[in-house]
Amino acid sequence: MSERQGIQKLTLEEIMGDRFGRYSKYIIQDRALPDIRDGLKPVQRRILYSMNKDGNTFEKAFRKSAKSVGNIMGNYHPHGDSSIYEAMVRMSQDWKLRNPLIEMHGNNGSMDGDPPAAMRYTEARLSELSGELLKDIEKETVNFVWNFDDTEKEPTVLPAKYPNLLVNGSTGISAGYATEIPTHNLGEIIDGTVYLIDHPNASLDKLMEFIPGPDFPTGGILQGKKELKKAYETGKGKVILRSKTAIEPLKAGREQIVITEIPYEVNKAVLVKKMDELRLNRRLEGISEVRDESDRTGLRIVVELKKEVDATGILNYLFKNTDLQINYNFNMVAIHNLRPEQVGLKVILEAYIEHRKDVIIKRSQFELNKANNRQHIVTGLMKALSILDQVIATIRGSKDKKDAKMNLVKEYDFTEIQAEAIVSLQLYRLTNTDITALEKERQELSDLISALTLILNDDKQLLNVLKKELREVKKQYQTPRLTQLEDEIAEITIETAVLIPQEDVMVSITKEGYAKRSSLRSYSASKEDAIEMKETDSLVYSGQLNTHDHLLIVTSKGNMIYRPVHELADKRWKDVGEHFSLSIASLETGESVIDVFPYSELDEHKQFVFITKEGMIKRTLMNEFDIWRTYKSRPTLCMKLKTETDEIISAYLIDGRKQADVLLITYLAFGLYYDLDEVPVVGARAAGVKSINLKTDDVVVSGFILDRGNDGTITIFSQRGSAKRMRISELSKLGRAKRGLMVLRELKTNPHRVFDVVLNSNELMTQVVTHQNNVYQLNINELPINDRQSNGSFVIDEKLDGGISEINIIKIEE
């Protein structure tokens, strides 16, 4: 069977590429991007042209929007009515356009993102400024093309008596291109344009003296002169746009932040909601209420603050975390010579000047032709009036109008056009007064013709007209600048102190990792009750701190957890705290808290000392543990453990400028005493050095860092229940990584092994718990002091109690 006629075989790639290419070209050229000359997208141009053609102009009454939309859709824009109406509404919104092009009666939306009323309810007309865009369009100043059904002609660009692209800006997204051109001040733009007309080689710096930066309808403060210059040079750049705010005092020592201008294109309702959410989610403690007090007189958002809160700090936080301050990204893309181009300020102005020169030339030519034609007729009429009687006689003697014209041409040398004018004259025009009026008109036409000829022949004259017309527009429509410009971008620093009210709280952290803070009221109300915790758990830290303090928490597996006090769960004193594993997933099972170090500021002189069970030791500077970004969900390493079984048994925070000693006691009763100087200071991730030479099966039970010259005592408890108090000086000083000296006497049968060691102190009471759950209170300071070889004396009944199961020292920090 032969192939059917007219069917082509093409690959999908060819078809897709071709069709998508065509579609993209259409979107780019005829929908989403503005023309560099009049600053309008096709839909906007069609709206203005159609409304103008229908006489829906500023000096006449308003007209239903639906009628205008229907006309635009039927004649020029074959798309959905919603896209036309939305474009029309946007052109009427004085918070989107610096100088609105359409006036609308009725609800045309709001800064809160409310939708406008349907087009059947609203009425619209062109604004007076739109008239300047359309002026002289009937004088063949711009090119017209056929509309979609070849029934009407529509303009490809408007005459644009002022640089609308910069004045009202533009925003749009097409295929492969997007555009973001900010709005500017009409007066400034015209000043810059006039200067550029006079000085075509003007530098950007010079132009920026006239056009210092965008001027948004919503005002605000724009920061960053350097970035602005780059944007004006290349068409791309980022500046900072922030709200206009003030801090006002309230009674009782409170303050409020009042916002009167917000950044361009920020939705006010969403902004207020975001700020209020910060308060609701307790992300920001200092705010008591956020209110939108805007009314017909203007925008006003009030953020009421709690007592004694740093208002500037809160404001900085809002700038950083809400749309109270935004990055405005310039991306100045416009259709220039039928193609999309990223353009700088000077290119836009040059293109506008070229367009305007072209318009004035075409207008002058049109007016010149019209004046010449009229002058030709006026000359004919004047000649006719001077020989009026013969002319009348000739006309009366003719058969009809056509014949009369012929005779006039033949007998008196009139042209056909003049003859037409003569035969069409009304009788009353033959009075005496007419000749003077004609004489006057001829003189005016002569002047006009010479003026227009001058414009067409003299470039300087043309530019003078251009400048004069720009100045007229400026005089009539200029308004004061709304957006304030600042050269430098303000750095936003947020201090925690600002966001969290200062409050004294009680903090408790247990060995198994439950942490909380409680108000002092809750603490004093339930001080007598024990804190809820598991039987196996015990308190590692409890003390009074401020919400502005911080905690560094060392775990047995070499992790360091950081928490600001204000981020701990706020609970009643007797309740269980919140477990660290709720936010930190990487903690191992069985990993426990070794010690807690509260601080208000990191101290460069302080250093941590970590001692492990399997005989390692290290020193690390405190400021290695400055807040890290992911502290909420991840701990940081404070010591690398070399084996699976090793763990940190003690941690100290000491002043690195003071001299100190290390004292280690092992399970097999070896004691080693040496200078801390022998331990090098290393980084947070290091494993440290060997602290003691352990026998097989031996581990370090206790490690102490003591001030140099400390001649205190320690009490060694054995697993069998004996306690021995001895002087530290009994151990002579040896070096790091030595085996050490025995601190108990080795027995052949059932030898004593070190269960725990306590550093004697007057504030401590020791609690001994036995295997049979009997509890003995013991004041270790009352024990006699024994020598190094002794095994001490029993503090429990070994036969009844069966040995020690745990030793508790409760240190309460006042």
C-alpha positions, 0 to 999 in steps of 0.5 A: 500500500502506498504511503498516504500523501502529506504524512511525514516520518520524523523522529520524536527527538526532532519533533520535541526539539522543534516544538519546544524550541518554538514554544520557548521562543514564544514564551520568551519573546511574547509572554514573560519578559518585558520590552527594554523600550517601554518596559511592558510585557505583551499582556500589559501593553495590550491592556493599556492599548485596548483600554486607551482605544476604548476611551477608558482613560483617566479623565473619564468615568471608571468602567467595569473591569470585566468589560475591558477584559472582554475587549482585550481578550476578544481583540488582542490577547487570546488567553484566559480572562484570569491571566488578563485580569491578574495582570490588570490588577497588578498594574493597579497595586501601589505596593507592587508598582512605583507608579501604578498604570491603572486606577481601580475601584473596589478590592484590588488585593492587599499586601497580605496576599488577599485575592482581588474581587472578581472582575465583575465587581471592580471598575478600572480606568487608565491612570494619568501616567499611562496616558504618557506611555500611550501619547502620540500612538495615533501619529504612526510613531510605533510599528503596528502588526495584525492581531491573532485573527487579522481583524485589528492592528496592535502596537509592538511597543508603546511610545513611552514618554518616560523610561517605564522599565526602570520606573515600574520594574518587572518580574517574570519567569520564562523558558531558560530566562527569568527577570527581576528588575526593581522599581525606581524613582521617576524623577531620578530616572529622568534626571539620569536619562537627561544627563546621559542624553547630554553625555553619551559617554557618562560613566556608571558612577556619574549616572549613579549620582542621579540614580543612586538605587532602586526606590520601592513602593513599599519603602524600606532600607536598601544596603550595599552600594558596592553590590548595587554598582555591580548590579547596575553594571552587569544586570546581576547582583544581590543587595539587602533590603530591610524593614524600617523599624523603631524601638518605642518605650512602653510603661513599666520598663517594657519596649516594643518594636514598631515596623512601618515599612517592609521589604518589597514583595514580602507578604505582610500576613505571612511575615506577622505569622512567622514572627508570632510562630517564633514566640509560640514555638519558644524559639524566641523568649523575649516577645510577648505579642505580635500585632498587625495594627495596619489601617487605612493610614498606613502599615504598622506591625507591633512586636511587644517585648517582655520586661528587661529584654534587649530589644535590639537583639530581638530585632537582629534575630528577626532580621536574620530569621524572618522576611523582615530583611531579605536579599534582593537579587537583581536579574535585569533581563529584557527583550532588546532587539527582539532577543532576551539580554541581561542588561545594565543600567546604562544599556537600558537608558541608551535603548530607551533614548534610541527608542524615544528618538525614533518615536519623535522622528516618526511623530515629527514626520507625521505632523509635518506631512499633516501640516504640509497637506493642511497648508496646501489646502489653506493656500487654495482657500485663500486664493479662492476667497480672493477670486470668490465671485469667479469661483462661485460663478464657475461652481454654479455653472457646473453640472455636479460636484465632480464637474465643478472640481474639474472646472476649478482645476482647469480654469484657476490652476487649483490642485484636485485636493484644493478643489475638493476643499473649495467645493466642500466649503460651507456658505457661512465660511464666505464671510469677511472674517474668514480670510484673517483666520486663514491668514493666521492659520497659514502663519502658524502652519509655516512656523510649525513646518519650519520647527518640525523640519529643524527637528528632523534635520538637526540632531541637537534640536531632536535631543532638546525636544526629547529632554524637554518632554522628559522634564515635563513628565518629571515636573508633573509626576515626580514624587519624593523617594521612599526607599532609604539607601545605605552604603554598607551592609549591616552585619547582624550579630545575634547573642544568645543573651538577647533571646533568653531572659536571664533567670537563675535555675537549678540544673540536674544531670544524671549518670545515665544522661537525664538532664533538666532545669527547674525554676528555683520555686519548684526546687524549694517546693520539692527540695526534700523529695528525691529526684525521680530516677531509675534505681541504677542511676545516680546524680552526677551534677546538681547546682544553681546556674543561670539560663545564660550559662553553658554546659560541657558534658563528658561521657564515658566513651570520649564524647563531649556534649554541649548544651546551653542551660536554657535549652535543657528541658524545663521540668519540675525538680522532682521529675525525671529529666529529658534523656540526651538520646532524644536529640543525639542518636549517636550515643552508645548504649551504656555510655554514661555521663562522667562529669559536667562542667558549667561555664559562662564563657570559655577560658583560654587558660583552662584545660581539660584533663581526661583519664581512661580506664586502660591507662591513657591520659591527655590534656586539651584546651577548653576553647577547643570545645567552642560551640559547633553548628550541629551541637543539638544532634551530635556530640564532638569527640573529646578523646579518641579511645583506642579499644572498644573496652576503654572508657574515660573514668575521670575528667577535670577542668583546671587552670593551665597556668597553675602547676598540678600533679597526677595521682592514679590508683589501679585495681591491683593496688598500684599508685602512681604520682607524677607531674602533670607537665609530663602530659602534653596538651593535644587536640580534641580528637587525639588519643593522648599518651600512656598514663601508667604501665598496667599489668595484664588484667589491671585497670585504673580505678581512680585518677585525680589531678591535684594542686602542686604540694597538696598533702591531703589524704585519700581513702581507699576502699577494697571490694571486701569492705575495708577502708584505709586512709593514707597521705598522698605524700606516702607515694614518692613522685615517679614519672609518667607511664611507670608501674607505680608503688603498691598502696595495699598489702598483697595477701595470698588468699582472698586479696584486697582489690581497690573498689574505689578511692575517695579524695578526702574533703571536709564537705563530703559524707560517704555512703557505703552500700553492701551486697545485702543492700545495707547502707552505712554512713561514714565520715572518712575524715575520722578514719585513722591515717595508715601507712602505704603497706596497710590494708586498713580496717573493715567498715562493714561486716564482711560475713553479713554484708558480703562486700561493697556494691557501691560507694556514693559521695553526694557533692551538692554545689552551693 
